[in-house]
């Protein structure tokens, strides 16, 4: 880790603890404490800091966080300059995480923190189910919608959408707080909406979006454009402007071959906001074991983009579309598998939503520290608590 060498303003809290202005701890200190007078045995900033430290060091559930803090009581008292030596009970963490305002403020904190520094070119828009929040006999699941910087692995914005179908109306809100000028926004077919495309263009951004039956006429037109031709005898084939590119990847016992074909022939005919190209993306998968291919699969995706051919070749569009799935591997998978988000039952109040925002913060901190493997980073911080603490109290640059 490399810390910033520029001039940094220092702050000192009431207990005498020093921290840098602009650090995560500085921002946490500014959160509103909604607890009553009789419920403030433990300072809010200290409790939230302990939760984040425990998450960085490998604990995920309130019971585990409480035990982790109790086992490191002396070191936490020294680092945080606490005037209490008894660590909070696990129910204290649950009660604090239940307040809705903390979910909003922590999500805002993560967004502000992640919008600093470098940014990539591709922002992925996608929702995630909160399975850990689902109550017994409850139908459906709660969803959160994120705008994710794929290259820098940062959650730039997150909004609650309730049910999955609400993503259509909440997507504009998620993008509104993010600077998307000169960026490419990707999503799934649910987000292929005229209003969202217009919003992206008005913010001077671009889009690459798949098209399915939720846009029936557009889907039908693209499908017909790329359909194989069988000309009658004596008639030639229709002149086309098709450009193609192909790329193959091998890994995890699978070979994936992706072939993309693009065209400008529907630009005026389709009457879609900012349409510059349409594409047909074909994916062919082969699964190998002991030198033999034992299974194959094939799928075709149609899509649209506002990127012109001068801005984006077929190979670049292929790269952008593949990059979209970075939100699954870089964010959703890490939250579910590494941070045990879905396995952690958080059904009271807004505990699940607040913990989801904290998980986003933890992943951002891990990335800022220079780690690309979240599990490896947590093992490191578990053995170097002072480094985890410095991560929260000191601004640093990569």
N, C-alpha and C positions, 0 to 999 in steps of 0.2 A: 504494500500500500504506500502511495506517495501523497503526503499531505500538502496543502497549498502553502507556498512560501511567501505569498503576498501579505500585506498588512491586514491583520484580523482584529476586530474589536472583541474584547473579552467582557463577559458578564459574570456577576456573582449573585447567586440566589440567597434567600433568607437564611439558609443553613450553612452558607459559606462555600458552597460548591462552585467551582469555576467552569465555564463553558464558553464556546465561541458563539458570537452573534451570527445568526443565519444557519446554525446547525439544527439537526432534527430535534435535539433536546430543547433548544431555544423556542422552536415552534410549538412543541408539546406544552411548554410552560404557559403558553398563551391560550390554551384550550379552556373553555368555560366549565367550571366545576358545578354541576347541578345538584350535588348531594346536599342534604340538610346539615345543620350544625352538628347534630349528634352522629352523623355518618362520615365525619372527616378525620378519623383517627390517622389515616395514612394520606399523605399528600398525593393528589391526582397525578402530577407529572412523574413522581417517583414510581407509582404503581404501574403506569403505562410504560415507563422505561424498563422496569423489571420484566414486564410481559414481552417487550420487543427483544430484550437481551436473552431471555429464556428461549424465545423462538429462534434467534440466531444461533443459540447453542444446542438446539436439537429437541426442545420440548414443545409439544403442540396443544395439549389439553390442559384446562385449568388445574386439575389435580396434579399433573406433572409439573406445571409451572410453579405451583405452590411448594411442592417438595424440592424442586431445583433451587428455588430462592432460599428455602430454609437450610439446605445443605451448604449454601454459599453466603450465609448470613453475615459473617464478619467482613468478607470482601465487599459485599454490596453496601454495607454500612459505611465502609471507608471510601469507596468510590463515589457514592451519592451523598456523603456527609449527612447521613440520617441521624435524627435524634431519637429514633426508636430502633430497638434491636430485635423485636419480635416481628417476624415476617407475616404478611397478610394470609388469611385463610383462603382456600380456593373459592369459597363463596363470595369473598370480597372482589376477586377478579371478575366473577360472573356478574355481580351486581353492577359494577362499573361499566362492563361491556354491554349491558342491556340498554343503556341510554341511546336513543336515536340520534341525538345531536353529535355524539362521539363518532358515529358512523359517517356523518356528513363532514365533520371537521377533519377526521383522519383521512378520508378520501380526498378532501381538498388539500391536505398536507402532502399526500403522496403525489397528487397532480402538480402542485407547485414545485416540489422537490425534483420530480422527474423532468419537468420542462426546462430545467437548467442544463447547461453543458451541451454536448454534442447530440445531434439527432440524425436518424437515418432517413432514407427517402420513402420508405413504405410504412404506412400506418394501417394496421388491421383492425377492423370493427367486427366484434363477435360477442355473443352472449354465453354465459355459463350458468348451469343449474346449481343451486345451493342445496344439495341433497342432505347435508347435515342439519338444515333448518326444518326439514319436513317433519311434521308431527304425525303421530299415529292416526290412521284412518283419514288423513287429509288428502284430498284429491289434488293432483298437479304439484308443481314445484315452483319455488321462487327463483327468479333469474336476475343476474347482474350483467349489464352491458358495458364492455370496456373498449377504449381506443388504445391500441398497443403499438408502440414503436418497435417493429420487429428486429431491426438491426441492433438497436441499443438495449433491447429487452426492458422497456420501461412502460408502465401503465400511465398514460397521460391523462386519462379521464375515465371515470366509472360512475354509472347511474343505475339506480334500481328500476327494474321494469315490471316486477310482479310476474305475470305469466309470459310465456315465450312470445305469443302473438303481439304483445305490447312493444316489442323491440322496434317495430315499424315507426311508432309515434315517438319513441324515446331516442332513437338514433340521432335526429337533429340536435337534441339537447346534449348528447354525449360529445358531438363534434363541435358544438358552439364554443366550448371553453378551450379548444385546442387550436393552435396556429397551424393551419394546413396549407398555407401558401407554399407553392413549389413542391408539395408532397403528393404522393399517390395513395389514395384511400382504397382499400380492398374490403370486401365483405362476402357474405354468402348470398344466395339468391333472394332471401327474405328482404335484404336491404337494397335490392334493385328496384328503386322507386324514383319516379321523375322528380319529386320534391327534393329528395336527398341529393340526386345528381345535380340539380340546380344550385343547391346550397354549397356543394363542394366547388362548383365552377365559380360562383360569386365570391368565394373565399380564395380564389386564384389557385385552387388545387386541381388535381385530376383524379379520375377513378378508373379502376379495372374491376368489373363486376360480372359474375356469372348470370345467365338468364335461364329460367325454367318456366314451367307452366303458369306461374303466378303473373307473368306478363305474356299472355297467350299469343297475341298478334306478333309481337317482337320475336318470341321464341319460334313461331311458325315461319317467319320470314328468314331468320338466320338458318334454321334447319333446311329450308328449301334451297337457300343459296349454296350450301355446301353439299347438297345431296348429289350422289353419283349421276352422271349423265349417260343416257343410252340413246344416242341420236339415231334417227331413222336413216336407212340407206339413201345416199344422195344429199344428205344434210350434214353440215359440219357442226362441231361443238361450239357452244356460245363462248365468245371471248371473255376471259376473266382476268382479274388483276391479282390473283392469289399469290401470296408469298408464304413459304413454309420454313420451319426449323425443327430440329429433332435433338433430343438430349436423353442420355441414359445414365442411371445411377444404380450402383450396386451396394448392398449392405444389409445386414441382419438376415442373410439367407434369401434375399429377394432382389430381383432385377426389375427396375421400373424404367420403361421407355415411354417418353412423352413426345408427342408430335403435335405441333400447332400450325394452323393455317389461318392467315389473316386476310381481310378484304376491306376495301373502302366503298364497295358498290352499294351499300345500304345507307350511306351517310345522309343523303337528302330524303330518300324514300321512307326511312323508318321514323323520321320526325321525333327523334329522342334528343333531349338537351345535351349539346356538346358532343354528340357522337362523331368520332373520327375513324374508328375501325371496329369491325366485329371479328370474332375468332371462333374457331372450332379446335378444341383441345382433346386429343385422344390419348388415354393412358392405358398401357398394356403392362400387366404384372406377371412375373414368373417366380414361383417359389421353388427353391432348389434344396435338395438334401442328398448328401452322399453322391454328388455328381449327377443326380437325376432331377429333372423338373417334374414335380408331383402335382402341381396345381397352377392354373393360369386364371386370370380374370381380365376384363376389359371394360372400360367406361369412357363415355364421351361427354364433354362439357361444352356448351356454347356460351359466349359472353360478349361483352361490349367494353369499350374504353374510350376516353376522351383524348388519349395520347395519339398524336398524329404519327405517320410513318417516319417523319423526320425526327420525332422525339423518341420513338420506340420501335425497334425492329421486332420481328416475331420472337427472336431469342430473348429480348428484354421482357416482353409481355409474359413469356413462359417463365422467366425468373421471378417476376412480380407475383404471378399467380401461385407459384410454389412457395414464395416467401410468406404468403398469407397464412399458411399452416404453421408458421412460427408461433402464432398465438396459442395454438394447441400444445405444441411441444415445449415452448419456452415459458408459458404462463399457466394454462389450465392443468397440464400434466404435473408441473412442479407443485402447484397448490394442492392438487388431489393426492399425489403420490409422495412427494418429499415432505410437504407440510401437513399432510393428513387432514385437509380441509373437510372433505365429505365424510370422513370417518369420525370426525369430532362432532358430537351431538351438541348443537347450540340452538335450542328451540324456544328459549325464554326471551321475550322482548326482541331486541335487535342484536343480540350477542353474535349470531352468525354473520350478520352484515358487517359489524365492526371488526370481527376477526378476519373476514375476507379482506378488508381494507388494510389491516395490519399485515396480513400475508403479502399483499402487494408491496408494502413498505419494506418488509424483510427481504423480498427478492430484489428490490431496487438497491438496497444497501449491500447485498451480496455482490451484485453486479458492479456497483461503484467501487467495491473493495478489490475488484480485478478478478473475481472468480467466475468461471463459466459453468462450473458444476456445483449446484446448490447443496447437494448432500456432502460433498467434499468440504465446502465452505463451512457448513455447520459443525463438522467434526473438528475443523481447525479452530473455530471460535470457542467450541466447548473446552479446548485446552488452552485458550488464550483469551480469557474474559476481559482483560484490560484492553486488548485490541478491539473487541466488540464494543466496549464502552467508548473508546476513542472515536469509533465510527459514528456514534450518536452525538458526540459533543464537539466534534471538530470538522469544519468544512474542509474538503480536500478535493483535488482534481485528479483526473485520470491521465 
